[in-house]
Amino acid sequence: MKAVSNVLIVGGGIGGLCSAIALRRKGIEVDLVELKSEWTVYGVGIIQQCNVIREMARLGVLDGYLGAAFPFEDVALYTSDGTTLARIPGQRLAGPDYPANVGISRLALHNVLSQTAEKLGTHIRLGLSVDRFEQDADGVDVQFTDGTQGRYGLVVGADGLFSKVRQLLFGDTYQPRHTGQAVWRHNFKRAPQIDHLANFHGPDGNAGLCPLADDLMYLYLTSYEPGNPWMEPDSLAEEMRKRLGAFSGLIGELREQITDSSQVVYKPMEVVFVSEPWFRGRVLLIGDAAHATTPHLGQGAGMAIEDAVVLGELMGEQGATPIQVLLERFMKRRYERCKFISESSILAGDKEIARDHDFDRVGLVRQMLAVTAEPI
Ligand SMILES: Cc1cc2nc3c(=O)[nH]c(=O)nc-3n(C[C@H](O)[C@H](O)[C@H](O)COP(=O)(O)OP(=O)(O)OC[C@H]3O[C@@H](n4cnc5c(N)ncnc54)[C@H](O)[C@@H]3O)c2cc1C
């Protein structure tokens, strides 16, 4: 008998939806509960690099969103005035017909993932979470927050940085930590030269431009924010402009167009890493619930997506293998890779805070691209 024939996924973000798609494609019954009753995502973009394109193609969703994404090849690093430090060509890991990388709006990505998960037969309930669960050798009995119940062969906690499932499994052992930095984002009309991912080194933080569509790109900026201060919503445009003060060239020109605070998305950087197996019995954490990191290497969602693909593969090939063995195999394929991304991203931020301008950021990006190009 199969160890797992039905799965509950808690959380309908990128990791949860990709897990639903991967598991449904292997014929496994999937229930998904999402806390938000209105399933919206905030309207900025996300970078999906070579390894992610490969896995999105394997999940069968890439064709669905290429029309809504901006395909690009290279990642470039510049000084704060726009002098080129390095231009790293992308690798077409999904095959010659697919781009190396894409930039895509989070909403477009969410629409493709949620529609695919639904079309494949995932049972989705919104405005709901897990209240508690109890497990025995054969399954997990789940009590939902609306009083309903279910029994599952596997429960997947894909409920992000402030994961309730992580809390139910590990208590207060793992708490999100503010790294000292924050990210500022703002959409602009795409400049013609931004046909690649462009990172600019500033004295106190990095700025970058990512193309999202023919007429859209977004600007991101990392800044040192000791003590994680509260930002008045009305002051965001002015505060973002201030922090871009040292940039000239294109970033300097764009800075002057940041005048409407409602168009600025501000987010403190918070991280967590579960440094022991991400499962207990038949309950497993994936994505940010297990390994939320900073966006310096643009790989957080990438790691959540890879988790989902590996989970789908293992559950599809399970035969009569016991669940403990399957989840140990999952950890073997995921732990070191996610730890590398997590630690390297945090290191890049720590070096910005320390104003260590000798830090070899280009080398780190090259290493990240080499590591993530390896098969999962
Ligand atoms: C500023 C910033 C920029 C980033 N840029 C990039 C990038 O360019 N590329 C990249 O790859 N990554 C990027 N990331 C990282 C990426 O956003 C995350 O790693 C990714 O969203 C993690 O996906 P997830 O599904 O694990 O968690 P989430 O996306 O957080 O999804 C969790 C879901 O669970 C739901 N939920 C929460 N609690 C419960 C509960 N108790 N019950 C039920 N549901 C619940 C939430 O509502 C949400 O829908 C960035 C992150 C930040 C902060």
Ligand as a Chemical Component Dictionary entry (heavy atoms), coordinates in Angstrom:
data_LIG
# 
_chem_comp.id                   LIG 
_chem_comp.type                 NON-POLYMER 
_chem_comp.pdbx_formal_charge   0 
_chem_comp.three_letter_code    LIG 
# 
loop_
_chem_comp_atom.comp_id 
_chem_comp_atom.atom_id 
_chem_comp_atom.alt_atom_id 
_chem_comp_atom.type_symbol 
_chem_comp_atom.charge 
_chem_comp_atom.model_Cartn_x 
_chem_comp_atom.model_Cartn_y 
_chem_comp_atom.model_Cartn_z 
_chem_comp_atom.pdbx_ordinal 
LIG C1  C1  C 0 11.206 41.922 -0.935 1  
LIG C2  C2  C 0 11.285 40.510 -1.415 2  
LIG C3  C3  C 0 11.645 40.247 -2.725 3  
LIG C4  C4  C 0 11.742 38.930 -3.170 4  
LIG N1  N1  N 0 12.104 38.696 -4.461 5  
LIG C5  C5  C 0 12.255 37.425 -4.883 6  
LIG C6  C6  C 0 12.659 37.142 -6.220 7  
LIG O1  O1  O 0 12.852 38.055 -7.023 8  
LIG N2  N2  N 0 12.799 35.840 -6.587 9  
LIG C7  C7  C 0 12.578 34.814 -5.722 10 
LIG O2  O2  O 0 12.726 33.633 -6.109 11 
LIG N3  N3  N 0 12.180 35.047 -4.454 12 
LIG C8  C8  C 0 12.005 36.317 -4.015 13 
LIG N4  N4  N 0 11.584 36.556 -2.742 14 
LIG C9  C9  C 0 11.274 35.431 -1.851 15 
LIG C10 C10 C 0 9.884  34.850 -2.109 16 
LIG O3  O3  O 0 8.894  35.866 -2.121 17 
LIG C11 C11 C 0 9.528  33.806 -1.062 18 
LIG O4  O4  O 0 10.633 32.966 -0.835 19 
LIG C12 C12 C 0 8.351  32.972 -1.532 20 
LIG O5  O5  O 0 7.201  33.788 -1.650 21 
LIG C13 C13 C 0 8.087  31.830 -0.571 22 
LIG O6  O6  O 0 6.953  31.130 -0.975 23 
LIG P1  P1  P 0 6.106  30.311 0.109  24 
LIG O7  O7  O 0 4.976  29.706 -0.659 25 
LIG O8  O8  O 0 6.999  29.419 0.889  26 
LIG O9  O9  O 0 5.570  31.396 1.141  27 
LIG P2  P2  P 0 4.590  32.607 0.891  28 
LIG O10 O10 O 0 4.745  33.159 -0.460 29 
LIG O11 O11 O 0 4.765  33.512 2.068  30 
LIG O12 O12 O 0 3.128  31.959 0.969  31 
LIG C14 C14 C 0 2.571  31.519 2.176  32 
LIG C15 C15 C 0 1.061  31.441 1.994  33 
LIG O13 O13 O 0 0.503  30.840 3.161  34 
LIG C16 C16 C 0 -0.583 31.618 3.623  35 
LIG N5  N5  N 0 -0.687 31.407 5.073  36 
LIG C17 C17 C 0 0.042  32.013 6.039  37 
LIG N6  N6  N 0 -0.301 31.528 7.243  38 
LIG C18 C18 C 0 -1.260 30.591 7.010  39 
LIG C19 C19 C 0 -2.005 29.734 7.857  40 
LIG N7  N7  N 0 -1.838 29.733 9.193  41 
LIG N8  N8  N 0 -2.908 28.904 7.289  42 
LIG C20 C20 C 0 -3.100 28.886 5.944  43 
LIG N9  N9  N 0 -2.427 29.668 5.102  44 
LIG C21 C21 C 0 -1.513 30.511 5.631  45 
LIG C22 C22 C 0 -0.252 33.046 3.210  46 
LIG O14 O14 O 0 -1.410 33.844 3.155  47 
LIG C23 C23 C 0 0.393  32.808 1.839  48 
LIG O15 O15 O 0 -0.567 32.752 0.820  49 
LIG C24 C24 C 0 11.486 37.864 -2.282 50 
LIG C25 C25 C 0 11.111 38.128 -0.967 51 
LIG C26 C26 C 0 11.010 39.429 -0.520 52 
LIG C27 C27 C 0 10.630 39.684 0.904  53 
# 
loop_
_chem_comp_bond.comp_id 
_chem_comp_bond.atom_id_1 
_chem_comp_bond.atom_id_2 
_chem_comp_bond.value_order 
_chem_comp_bond.pdbx_ordinal 
LIG C1  C2  SING 1  
LIG C2  C3  SING 2  
LIG C2  C26 DOUB 3  
LIG C3  C4  DOUB 4  
LIG C4  N1  SING 5  
LIG C4  C24 SING 6  
LIG N1  C5  DOUB 7  
LIG C5  C6  SING 8  
LIG C5  C8  SING 9  
LIG C6  O1  DOUB 10 
LIG C6  N2  SING 11 
LIG N2  C7  SING 12 
LIG C7  O2  DOUB 13 
LIG C7  N3  SING 14 
LIG N3  C8  DOUB 15 
LIG C8  N4  SING 16 
LIG N4  C9  SING 17 
LIG N4  C24 SING 18 
LIG C9  C10 SING 19 
LIG C10 O3  SING 20 
LIG C10 C11 SING 21 
LIG C11 O4  SING 22 
LIG C11 C12 SING 23 
LIG C12 O5  SING 24 
LIG C12 C13 SING 25 
LIG C13 O6  SING 26 
LIG O6  P1  SING 27 
LIG P1  O7  DOUB 28 
LIG P1  O8  SING 29 
LIG P1  O9  SING 30 
LIG O9  P2  SING 31 
LIG P2  O10 DOUB 32 
LIG P2  O11 SING 33 
LIG P2  O12 SING 34 
LIG O12 C14 SING 35 
LIG C14 C15 SING 36 
LIG C15 O13 SING 37 
LIG C15 C23 SING 38 
LIG O13 C16 SING 39 
LIG C16 N5  SING 40 
LIG C16 C22 SING 41 
LIG N5  C17 SING 42 
LIG N5  C21 SING 43 
LIG C17 N6  DOUB 44 
LIG N6  C18 SING 45 
LIG C18 C19 SING 46 
LIG C18 C21 DOUB 47 
LIG C19 N7  SING 48 
LIG C19 N8  DOUB 49 
LIG N8  C20 SING 50 
LIG C20 N9  DOUB 51 
LIG N9  C21 SING 52 
LIG C22 O14 SING 53 
LIG C22 C23 SING 54 
LIG C23 O15 SING 55 
LIG C24 C25 DOUB 56 
LIG C25 C26 SING 57 
LIG C26 C27 SING 58 
# 
